[in-house]
Amino acid sequence: MPSQLAPVATALPLTSQPLPFPPLRGRAGFSGFPSPAQDYEPRTLDLNARLIKHPTQTFYLTAAGDSMEGWGIFEGDLLVVDRSVTPRLGHILVAMFDNEVLIKRYALYRGTPHLCSAHPHYPPLPLEDTDCQHWGVVRAVIHEYLP
């Protein structure tokens, strides 16, 4: 089954709940000994601030189908979609294509723009001479490991 539209959350919460975000040791780019004071630095991570750049132009979408698994989007994943981003080659788009809402990568195939799946069973969809409406660019994918 191709990736397609599932229930959409209509509004994003503008309130946020900052989460603890401890510093990681041993990451690339760090050298020498860490400061003992580093353990006492208050750090938080606000997922709204991190993932939502244009709150009034952003919506959530639940992925359905298997056509994007090769690019890390699985059935049931929550997508953060930004309508204000101008699509470029390589972006993953949410689009209405011939009366079906799809999640596909915007790419060149044989020199012309297409919507492409990551699954070999779904051929690239040419954009020329089709009724395709761009709904937004996928900014983030949230994949839950526990049901």
C-alpha positions as CSV (number, residue, x, y, z in Angstrom):
1,M,0.0,0.0,0.0
2,P,1.5,3.4,-0.9
3,S,2.1,5.9,1.9
4,Q,-1.0,8.0,2.2
5,L,-3.0,10.3,4.4
6,A,-4.1,9.1,7.9
7,P,-5.8,11.3,10.5
8,V,-4.4,14.8,10.7
9,A,-4.0,16.8,13.9
10,T,-5.4,20.2,13.1
11,A,-3.5,22.4,15.5
12,L,-0.2,22.4,17.2
13,P,0.0,23.1,20.9
14,L,1.8,26.4,21.4
15,T,2.5,25.7,25.0
16,S,5.6,23.7,25.6
17,Q,7.0,21.3,28.2
18,P,10.8,21.6,28.3
19,L,12.4,18.2,28.9
20,P,15.7,17.5,30.7
21,F,18.5,17.4,28.1
22,P,21.7,16.3,29.8
23,P,25.1,16.9,28.1
24,L,26.5,13.9,26.3
25,R,30.1,12.9,26.9
26,G,32.4,11.5,24.2
27,R,30.7,13.2,21.2
28,A,32.7,14.1,18.2
29,G,34.2,17.6,18.4
30,F,34.9,17.5,22.2
31,S,38.5,17.1,23.4
32,G,40.2,17.3,26.7
33,F,38.6,17.0,30.1
34,P,35.1,18.2,30.7
35,S,34.5,20.9,33.3
36,P,33.1,19.5,36.6
37,A,30.6,22.4,36.5
38,Q,29.2,21.0,33.3
39,D,27.2,18.5,35.4
40,Y,25.3,21.4,37.0
41,E,24.4,23.4,33.9
42,P,20.6,23.4,33.5
43,R,19.8,22.3,30.0
44,T,16.3,21.6,28.6
45,L,15.0,20.5,25.2
46,D,11.7,22.0,23.9
47,L,10.5,19.8,21.0
48,N,8.2,22.5,19.8
49,A,11.0,25.1,19.5
50,R,13.3,22.4,17.9
51,L,10.9,20.9,15.4
52,I,8.3,23.7,14.6
53,K,9.7,26.7,12.8
54,H,6.4,28.1,11.5
55,P,3.6,27.2,14.0
56,T,0.7,28.7,12.0
57,Q,1.9,26.8,8.9
58,T,2.7,23.4,10.5
59,F,0.5,20.3,11.0
60,Y,0.9,16.7,12.2
61,L,0.2,13.8,9.9
62,T,0.2,10.1,10.7
63,A,2.0,8.0,8.0
64,A,0.3,4.9,6.5
65,G,1.7,2.3,4.2
66,D,5.2,1.0,3.5
67,S,6.4,3.0,0.5
68,M,8.7,5.3,2.5
69,E,10.3,2.7,4.9
70,G,13.6,2.9,3.0
71,W,13.8,6.5,4.0
72,G,12.9,5.9,7.6
73,I,9.1,6.7,7.6
74,F,7.1,3.7,8.8
75,E,3.4,3.1,9.3
76,G,2.1,5.0,12.3
77,D,5.0,7.5,12.4
78,L,4.0,11.0,13.3
79,L,5.2,13.6,10.7
80,V,5.7,17.3,11.3
81,V,4.8,19.0,8.1
82,D,5.6,22.6,7.3
83,R,3.4,24.3,4.6
84,S,5.7,27.3,4.4
85,V,8.7,25.5,3.0
86,T,9.3,25.8,-0.7
87,P,9.9,22.2,-2.0
88,R,13.4,21.4,-3.3
89,L,14.8,18.3,-4.8
90,G,15.4,15.7,-2.0
91,H,12.6,17.0,0.2
92,I,9.9,14.6,1.4
93,L,6.6,16.1,0.5
94,V,3.0,15.6,1.4
95,A,1.0,16.1,-1.8
96,M,-2.4,15.5,-3.3
97,F,-1.7,13.5,-6.5
98,D,-4.6,12.5,-8.7
99,N,-7.0,12.7,-5.8
100,E,-4.8,10.7,-3.4
101,V,-2.7,12.2,-0.6
102,L,0.8,10.8,-0.7
103,I,4.1,11.1,1.2
104,K,6.9,10.9,-1.4
105,R,10.4,12.3,-2.0
106,Y,10.6,15.1,-4.6
107,A,13.3,14.0,-7.1
108,L,14.5,13.9,-10.6
109,Y,13.9,10.7,-12.5
110,R,15.2,10.4,-16.0
111,G,15.7,14.2,-16.0
112,T,12.1,15.2,-15.0
113,P,10.5,16.0,-11.6
114,H,8.8,13.0,-10.0
115,L,7.4,11.9,-6.6
116,C,9.4,8.9,-5.6
117,S,8.9,6.1,-3.1
118,A,11.7,4.3,-1.3
119,H,10.0,0.9,-2.1
120,P,10.8,-0.8,-5.4
121,H,7.2,-1.9,-5.9
122,Y,6.0,1.7,-6.3
123,P,7.2,3.4,-9.5
124,P,8.1,7.1,-9.6
125,L,5.1,9.4,-10.3
126,P,5.8,12.1,-13.0
127,L,4.6,15.6,-12.1
128,E,4.3,16.8,-15.6
129,D,0.7,16.9,-16.9
130,T,-0.8,15.8,-13.6
131,D,-3.0,17.3,-11.0
132,C,-0.6,17.6,-8.0
133,Q,-1.1,19.9,-5.1
134,H,1.7,20.4,-2.6
135,W,0.5,20.3,1.0
136,G,3.8,20.7,2.7
137,V,7.4,19.5,3.4
138,V,8.1,16.9,6.1
139,R,10.3,18.6,8.6
140,A,10.5,15.8,11.2
141,V,9.5,12.2,11.7
142,I,8.7,10.9,15.2
143,H,9.0,7.1,15.4
144,E,7.8,5.5,18.6
145,Y,9.5,2.3,19.6
146,L,7.0,1.2,22.3
147,P,3.3,0.9,21.4
